[in-house]
Amino acid sequence: MVKSVGLKKIRTAVFISGTGSNLENLVKFSLKKKSPIEIVLIISNNAKAKGLKYSKIYKIKKKIYNYNKNKIFETKTLIDLKSNGIKLICLAGFMKILSGDFIRKFKGKILNIHPSLLPKYKGLKTHERVIKNKEKYSGCTVHLVNSKLDSGRIVLQKRVKLSEKETPLSLQKKILKHEHILYPRAIDKIFANP
Ligand code: GRF
């Protein structure tokens, strides 16, 4: 008798600080049969992050480390990542900057999604700056994380046209819809099962 061998999914942690729409979107993606990832851990540096509700909804373990000191956050998080066998971290609206030390110590890949066409508009308040500079296009980028802010190798990008009456809020909403398509695609691009 031939046994069917289940695909082994990559154990993934998602780091959030806020709303968590990308988290929920990644969870839905991970539940698809062909998805290369399974999300087994949610980490937040903010106990009030709205996205933490998805831990209960989708029955995923969560850890909240609300420390000002990066060192404590990172030490505790690294222990969790190891004990949960995490091989991939997806940053999704995670507002803390991870140290070079953390990135070196984590033996896996770290991905981030950023709401601009990197290398343009690294950092915060991207939509405000894009509109102020009268850009015709903005977009979103999924990239690997290295020790320099928003500077790791780009995996995928989506360009979005600004309308004439664009506001930071309308642009944020417009780009967020594309983020939800782009992040799963980028994960598939790196890890897709045949
Ligand atoms: C997204 O725009 C993401 O690109 C940025 O932070 C936002 C998070 O949104 N890094 P959400 O919490 O996933 O809804």
py3Dmol code that shows the C-alpha trace and the ligand (Angstrom):
import py3Dmol

protein = """\
ATOM      1  CA  MET A   1       0.000   0.000   0.000  1.00  0.00           C
ATOM      2  CA  VAL A   2       1.295   3.446  -0.884  1.00  0.00           C
ATOM      3  CA  LYS A   3       1.059   5.875   1.974  1.00  0.00           C
ATOM      4  CA  SER A   4       0.286   9.476   1.052  1.00  0.00           C
ATOM      5  CA  VAL A   5       2.939  11.708   2.523  1.00  0.00           C
ATOM      6  CA  GLY A   6       1.618  15.048   3.787  1.00  0.00           C
ATOM      7  CA  LEU A   7       3.551  18.137   2.807  1.00  0.00           C
ATOM      8  CA  LYS A   8       5.643  19.449   5.638  1.00  0.00           C
ATOM      9  CA  LYS A   9       4.828  23.096   6.111  1.00  0.00           C
ATOM     10  CA  ILE A  10       7.300  25.702   7.311  1.00  0.00           C
ATOM     11  CA  ARG A  11       6.688  26.620  10.930  1.00  0.00           C
ATOM     12  CA  THR A  12       6.090  30.347  10.891  1.00  0.00           C
ATOM     13  CA  ALA A  13       5.722  33.134  13.444  1.00  0.00           C
ATOM     14  CA  VAL A  14       4.023  36.436  12.606  1.00  0.00           C
ATOM     15  CA  PHE A  15       5.105  39.546  14.500  1.00  0.00           C
ATOM     16  CA  ILE A  16       2.529  42.338  14.873  1.00  0.00           C
ATOM     17  CA  SER A  17       2.015  45.611  16.727  1.00  0.00           C
ATOM     18  CA  GLY A  18      -1.377  46.793  15.483  1.00  0.00           C
ATOM     19  CA  THR A  19      -4.474  45.953  13.444  1.00  0.00           C
ATOM     20  CA  GLY A  20      -3.222  42.666  12.055  1.00  0.00           C
ATOM     21  CA  SER A  21      -5.007  42.616   8.693  1.00  0.00           C
ATOM     22  CA  ASN A  22      -1.882  41.144   7.115  1.00  0.00           C
ATOM     23  CA  LEU A  23      -1.738  38.594   9.928  1.00  0.00           C
ATOM     24  CA  GLU A  24      -5.295  37.435   9.266  1.00  0.00           C
ATOM     25  CA  ASN A  25      -4.631  37.345   5.564  1.00  0.00           C
ATOM     26  CA  LEU A  26      -1.504  35.222   6.076  1.00  0.00           C
ATOM     27  CA  VAL A  27      -3.390  32.875   8.382  1.00  0.00           C
ATOM     28  CA  LYS A  28      -6.066  32.342   5.719  1.00  0.00           C
ATOM     29  CA  PHE A  29      -3.341  31.732   3.158  1.00  0.00           C
ATOM     30  CA  SER A  30      -1.555  29.271   5.466  1.00  0.00           C
ATOM     31  CA  LEU A  31      -4.749  27.219   5.839  1.00  0.00           C
ATOM     32  CA  LYS A  32      -4.848  26.475   2.123  1.00  0.00           C
ATOM     33  CA  LYS A  33      -3.711  22.962   1.334  1.00  0.00           C
ATOM     34  CA  LYS A  34      -0.954  24.040  -1.019  1.00  0.00           C
ATOM     35  CA  SER A  35       0.402  26.824   1.175  1.00  0.00           C
ATOM     36  CA  PRO A  36       4.047  26.214   2.130  1.00  0.00           C
ATOM     37  CA  ILE A  37       3.627  27.682   5.623  1.00  0.00           C
ATOM     38  CA  GLU A  38       1.774  27.014   8.855  1.00  0.00           C
ATOM     39  CA  ILE A  39       1.442  29.801  11.383  1.00  0.00           C
ATOM     40  CA  VAL A  40       2.067  28.478  14.866  1.00  0.00           C
ATOM     41  CA  LEU A  41       2.957  31.602  16.805  1.00  0.00           C
ATOM     42  CA  ILE A  42       1.975  35.256  17.006  1.00  0.00           C
ATOM     43  CA  ILE A  43       4.371  37.642  18.731  1.00  0.00           C
ATOM     44  CA  SER A  44       3.483  41.178  19.713  1.00  0.00           C
ATOM     45  CA  ASN A  45       5.287  43.967  21.518  1.00  0.00           C
ATOM     46  CA  ASN A  46       1.938  45.633  22.185  1.00  0.00           C
ATOM     47  CA  ALA A  47      -0.651  44.124  24.526  1.00  0.00           C
ATOM     48  CA  LYS A  48      -3.315  46.330  22.939  1.00  0.00           C
ATOM     49  CA  ALA A  49      -2.660  45.259  19.346  1.00  0.00           C
ATOM     50  CA  LYS A  50      -6.057  44.622  17.755  1.00  0.00           C
ATOM     51  CA  GLY A  51      -4.599  41.809  15.693  1.00  0.00           C
ATOM     52  CA  LEU A  52      -4.106  39.711  18.841  1.00  0.00           C
ATOM     53  CA  LYS A  53      -7.765  38.693  18.556  1.00  0.00           C
ATOM     54  CA  TYR A  54      -6.790  36.394  15.682  1.00  0.00           C
ATOM     55  CA  SER A  55      -4.933  34.225  18.158  1.00  0.00           C
ATOM     56  CA  LYS A  56      -8.264  33.216  19.684  1.00  0.00           C
ATOM     57  CA  ILE A  57     -10.213  33.122  16.429  1.00  0.00           C
ATOM     58  CA  TYR A  58      -7.715  30.843  14.668  1.00  0.00           C
ATOM     59  CA  LYS A  59      -6.392  29.065  17.776  1.00  0.00           C
ATOM     60  CA  ILE A  60      -2.786  30.159  17.372  1.00  0.00           C
ATOM     61  CA  LYS A  61      -0.449  30.528  20.334  1.00  0.00           C
ATOM     62  CA  LYS A  62       0.409  34.143  21.168  1.00  0.00           C
ATOM     63  CA  LYS A  63       3.132  35.806  23.192  1.00  0.00           C
ATOM     64  CA  ILE A  64       3.166  39.450  24.236  1.00  0.00           C
ATOM     65  CA  TYR A  65       6.446  41.029  25.234  1.00  0.00           C
ATOM     66  CA  ASN A  66       5.797  44.605  26.133  1.00  0.00           C
ATOM     67  CA  TYR A  67       9.272  45.751  27.109  1.00  0.00           C
ATOM     68  CA  ASN A  68      10.950  49.035  26.313  1.00  0.00           C
ATOM     69  CA  LYS A  69      14.290  47.316  26.346  1.00  0.00           C
ATOM     70  CA  ASN A  70      14.882  45.621  23.010  1.00  0.00           C
ATOM     71  CA  LYS A  71      17.272  43.170  24.626  1.00  0.00           C
ATOM     72  CA  ILE A  72      14.617  41.641  26.897  1.00  0.00           C
ATOM     73  CA  PHE A  73      12.084  41.428  24.059  1.00  0.00           C
ATOM     74  CA  GLU A  74      14.610  39.736  21.806  1.00  0.00           C
ATOM     75  CA  THR A  75      15.954  37.284  24.382  1.00  0.00           C
ATOM     76  CA  LYS A  76      12.472  36.093  25.321  1.00  0.00           C
ATOM     77  CA  THR A  77      11.351  35.941  21.696  1.00  0.00           C
ATOM     78  CA  LEU A  78      14.392  33.919  20.592  1.00  0.00           C
ATOM     79  CA  ILE A  79      13.615  31.323  23.259  1.00  0.00           C
ATOM     80  CA  ASP A  80      10.039  31.028  21.947  1.00  0.00           C
ATOM     81  CA  LEU A  81      11.150  30.784  18.355  1.00  0.00           C
ATOM     82  CA  LYS A  82      13.481  27.948  19.223  1.00  0.00           C
ATOM     83  CA  SER A  83      11.048  26.028  21.392  1.00  0.00           C
ATOM     84  CA  ASN A  84       8.362  26.294  18.704  1.00  0.00           C
ATOM     85  CA  GLY A  85      10.690  25.217  15.899  1.00  0.00           C
ATOM     86  CA  ILE A  86      10.121  28.447  13.949  1.00  0.00           C
ATOM     87  CA  LYS A  87      11.911  28.631  10.584  1.00  0.00           C
ATOM     88  CA  LEU A  88      10.247  31.737   9.152  1.00  0.00           C
ATOM     89  CA  ILE A  89       9.270  35.072  10.685  1.00  0.00           C
ATOM     90  CA  CYS A  90       6.792  37.306   8.855  1.00  0.00           C
ATOM     91  CA  LEU A  91       6.801  40.870  10.124  1.00  0.00           C
ATOM     92  CA  ALA A  92       3.363  42.380   9.554  1.00  0.00           C
ATOM     93  CA  GLY A  93       2.997  45.887  10.889  1.00  0.00           C
ATOM     94  CA  PHE A  94       5.610  45.191  13.546  1.00  0.00           C
ATOM     95  CA  MET A  95       6.836  48.523  14.856  1.00  0.00           C
ATOM     96  CA  LYS A  96      10.011  47.492  16.647  1.00  0.00           C
ATOM     97  CA  ILE A  97      13.354  47.394  14.859  1.00  0.00           C
ATOM     98  CA  LEU A  98      15.073  44.048  15.297  1.00  0.00           C
ATOM     99  CA  SER A  99      18.767  44.203  16.142  1.00  0.00           C
ATOM    100  CA  GLY A 100      21.530  42.764  13.964  1.00  0.00           C
ATOM    101  CA  ASP A 101      22.259  40.405  16.828  1.00  0.00           C
ATOM    102  CA  PHE A 102      18.697  39.032  16.779  1.00  0.00           C
ATOM    103  CA  ILE A 103      18.759  38.627  12.991  1.00  0.00           C
ATOM    104  CA  ARG A 104      22.068  36.747  13.163  1.00  0.00           C
ATOM    105  CA  LYS A 105      20.930  34.507  16.013  1.00  0.00           C
ATOM    106  CA  PHE A 106      17.637  33.488  14.367  1.00  0.00           C
ATOM    107  CA  LYS A 107      18.426  30.555  12.141  1.00  0.00           C
ATOM    108  CA  GLY A 108      15.741  31.139   9.556  1.00  0.00           C
ATOM    109  CA  LYS A 109      14.373  33.699   7.154  1.00  0.00           C
ATOM    110  CA  ILE A 110      12.726  36.976   8.147  1.00  0.00           C
ATOM    111  CA  LEU A 111      10.325  38.720   5.767  1.00  0.00           C
ATOM    112  CA  ASN A 112       8.724  42.148   6.029  1.00  0.00           C
ATOM    113  CA  ILE A 113       6.050  44.011   4.117  1.00  0.00           C
ATOM    114  CA  HIS A 114       6.499  47.733   3.652  1.00  0.00           C
ATOM    115  CA  PRO A 115       3.929  50.143   2.174  1.00  0.00           C
ATOM    116  CA  SER A 116       6.134  51.839  -0.429  1.00  0.00           C
ATOM    117  CA  LEU A 117       8.178  51.043  -3.494  1.00  0.00           C
ATOM    118  CA  LEU A 118      11.475  50.411  -1.732  1.00  0.00           C
ATOM    119  CA  PRO A 119      14.184  51.635  -1.779  1.00  0.00           C
ATOM    120  CA  LYS A 120      12.037  54.773  -1.851  1.00  0.00           C
ATOM    121  CA  TYR A 121      10.293  55.893   1.331  1.00  0.00           C
ATOM    122  CA  LYS A 122      11.854  53.695   3.971  1.00  0.00           C
ATOM    123  CA  GLY A 123      10.640  54.161   7.536  1.00  0.00           C
ATOM    124  CA  LEU A 124       7.405  55.698   8.798  1.00  0.00           C
ATOM    125  CA  LYS A 125       4.734  58.029   7.373  1.00  0.00           C
ATOM    126  CA  THR A 126       5.322  56.768   3.840  1.00  0.00           C
ATOM    127  CA  HIS A 127       1.917  57.782   2.436  1.00  0.00           C
ATOM    128  CA  GLU A 128       2.174  61.348   3.745  1.00  0.00           C
ATOM    129  CA  ARG A 129       5.620  61.740   2.214  1.00  0.00           C
ATOM    130  CA  VAL A 130       4.591  60.186  -1.108  1.00  0.00           C
ATOM    131  CA  ILE A 131       1.664  62.615  -1.453  1.00  0.00           C
ATOM    132  CA  LYS A 132       3.708  65.599  -0.342  1.00  0.00           C
ATOM    133  CA  ASN A 133       6.270  64.806  -3.035  1.00  0.00           C
ATOM    134  CA  LYS A 134       3.497  64.557  -5.669  1.00  0.00           C
ATOM    135  CA  GLU A 135       4.521  61.050  -6.697  1.00  0.00           C
ATOM    136  CA  LYS A 136       2.436  59.463  -9.455  1.00  0.00           C
ATOM    137  CA  TYR A 137       2.960  55.961  -8.108  1.00  0.00           C
ATOM    138  CA  SER A 138       3.510  54.247  -4.805  1.00  0.00           C
ATOM    139  CA  GLY A 139       2.995  50.614  -3.822  1.00  0.00           C
ATOM    140  CA  CYS A 140       4.199  47.887  -1.518  1.00  0.00           C
ATOM    141  CA  THR A 141       7.252  45.689  -1.162  1.00  0.00           C
ATOM    142  CA  VAL A 142       7.974  42.334   0.446  1.00  0.00           C
ATOM    143  CA  HIS A 143      11.638  42.040   1.338  1.00  0.00           C
ATOM    144  CA  LEU A 144      14.039  39.959   3.368  1.00  0.00           C
ATOM    145  CA  VAL A 145      15.090  41.618   6.605  1.00  0.00           C
ATOM    146  CA  ASN A 146      18.702  42.510   7.261  1.00  0.00           C
ATOM    147  CA  SER A 147      20.223  44.745   9.903  1.00  0.00           C
ATOM    148  CA  LYS A 148      19.528  47.958   7.916  1.00  0.00           C
ATOM    149  CA  LEU A 149      15.969  49.335   8.078  1.00  0.00           C
ATOM    150  CA  ASP A 150      13.808  48.371   5.063  1.00  0.00           C
ATOM    151  CA  SER A 151      16.913  47.511   3.043  1.00  0.00           C
ATOM    152  CA  GLY A 152      17.055  43.720   2.607  1.00  0.00           C
ATOM    153  CA  ARG A 153      16.708  41.924  -0.734  1.00  0.00           C
ATOM    154  CA  ILE A 154      13.408  42.626  -2.446  1.00  0.00           C
ATOM    155  CA  VAL A 155      11.247  39.570  -3.123  1.00  0.00           C
ATOM    156  CA  LEU A 156       8.232  41.189  -4.813  1.00  0.00           C
ATOM    157  CA  GLN A 157       6.775  44.623  -5.400  1.00  0.00           C
ATOM    158  CA  LYS A 158       3.428  45.952  -6.597  1.00  0.00           C
ATOM    159  CA  ARG A 159       3.077  49.409  -8.101  1.00  0.00           C
ATOM    160  CA  VAL A 160      -0.103  51.384  -7.418  1.00  0.00           C
ATOM    161  CA  LYS A 161      -1.210  54.575  -9.188  1.00  0.00           C
ATOM    162  CA  LEU A 162      -2.232  57.553  -7.074  1.00  0.00           C
ATOM    163  CA  SER A 163      -5.495  59.282  -7.921  1.00  0.00           C
ATOM    164  CA  GLU A 164      -5.658  63.058  -8.148  1.00  0.00           C
ATOM    165  CA  LYS A 165      -7.495  63.424  -4.867  1.00  0.00           C
ATOM    166  CA  GLU A 166      -5.435  60.879  -2.980  1.00  0.00           C
ATOM    167  CA  THR A 167      -5.111  61.328   0.801  1.00  0.00           C
ATOM    168  CA  PRO A 168      -2.766  59.402   3.094  1.00  0.00           C
ATOM    169  CA  LEU A 169      -5.766  57.412   4.341  1.00  0.00           C
ATOM    170  CA  SER A 170      -7.159  56.558   0.906  1.00  0.00           C
ATOM    171  CA  LEU A 171      -3.677  55.566  -0.260  1.00  0.00           C
ATOM    172  CA  GLN A 172      -3.117  53.421   2.804  1.00  0.00           C
ATOM    173  CA  LYS A 173      -6.379  51.561   2.158  1.00  0.00           C
ATOM    174  CA  LYS A 174      -5.631  51.163  -1.523  1.00  0.00           C
ATOM    175  CA  ILE A 175      -2.135  49.789  -0.889  1.00  0.00           C
ATOM    176  CA  LEU A 176      -3.259  47.512   1.947  1.00  0.00           C
ATOM    177  CA  LYS A 177      -5.492  45.583  -0.494  1.00  0.00           C
ATOM    178  CA  HIS A 178      -2.448  44.925  -2.651  1.00  0.00           C
ATOM    179  CA  GLU A 179      -0.362  43.946   0.381  1.00  0.00           C
ATOM    180  CA  HIS A 180      -2.841  41.161   1.021  1.00  0.00           C
ATOM    181  CA  ILE A 181      -2.197  39.768  -2.442  1.00  0.00           C
ATOM    182  CA  LEU A 182       1.543  40.400  -2.468  1.00  0.00           C
ATOM    183  CA  TYR A 183       2.621  38.836   0.842  1.00  0.00           C
ATOM    184  CA  PRO A 184       1.290  35.327   0.105  1.00  0.00           C
ATOM    185  CA  ARG A 185       2.690  35.547  -3.436  1.00  0.00           C
ATOM    186  CA  ALA A 186       6.125  36.448  -2.099  1.00  0.00           C
ATOM    187  CA  ILE A 187       6.035  33.487   0.302  1.00  0.00           C
ATOM    188  CA  ASP A 188       5.036  31.200  -2.557  1.00  0.00           C
ATOM    189  CA  LYS A 189       7.847  32.614  -4.650  1.00  0.00           C
ATOM    190  CA  ILE A 190      10.434  31.640  -2.036  1.00  0.00           C
ATOM    191  CA  PHE A 191       8.999  28.408  -0.665  1.00  0.00           C
ATOM    192  CA  ALA A 192       6.307  27.098  -3.044  1.00  0.00           C
ATOM    193  CA  ASN A 193       5.528  23.421  -2.929  1.00  0.00           C
ATOM    194  CA  PRO A 194       5.709  21.770  -6.342  1.00  0.00           C
TER     195      PRO A 194
END
"""
ligand_1 = """\
14
GRF
C 0.870 47.667 6.602
O 0.620 48.770 5.776
C 2.310 47.221 6.456
O 2.817 47.413 5.167
C 3.036 48.101 7.422
O 2.149 48.246 8.510
C 0.812 48.042 8.077
C 0.223 46.968 8.927
O -1.155 46.782 8.704
N 4.330 47.563 7.733
P -1.904 45.561 9.401
O -1.630 45.642 10.893
O -1.379 44.290 8.802
O -3.349 45.764 9.094
"""
view = py3Dmol.view(width=600, height=400)
view.addModel(protein, "pdb")
view.setStyle({"model": 0}, {"cartoon": {"style": "trace"}})
view.addModel(ligand_1, "xyz")
view.setStyle({"model": 1}, {"stick": {}})
view.zoomTo()
view.show()
